[in-house]
Amino acid sequence: MLISTFGTILMILWTLYVTVGFLSQIIKNKNDKHFGWSKLLFLLAYITYIVGTIYGHLSNNVYIFLPYIVGTVFLNILMYQFFKYRRRSK
């Protein structure tokens, strides 16, 4: 039951990530005239990868767990760089 619940949540999050997240990125790039991740895209990606990692662990499937754990690690690195190198308001 828990595995199917996480699978359903993961499917919904991936759908939101692809539709809403990428749309917010396109709008951000069009309006701001510069590039970088939109906060919504990053937040959806982060939540999706966390839930995917939990789902892979609960289902004891290494082929699902490993890519999600690698993605989570790289998103943590991106988050660290974002907070370390963000522009400070003067």
Helices and strands as residue ranges (DSSP letters): H 2-16, I 17-21, H 22-32, H 39-58, H 62-85
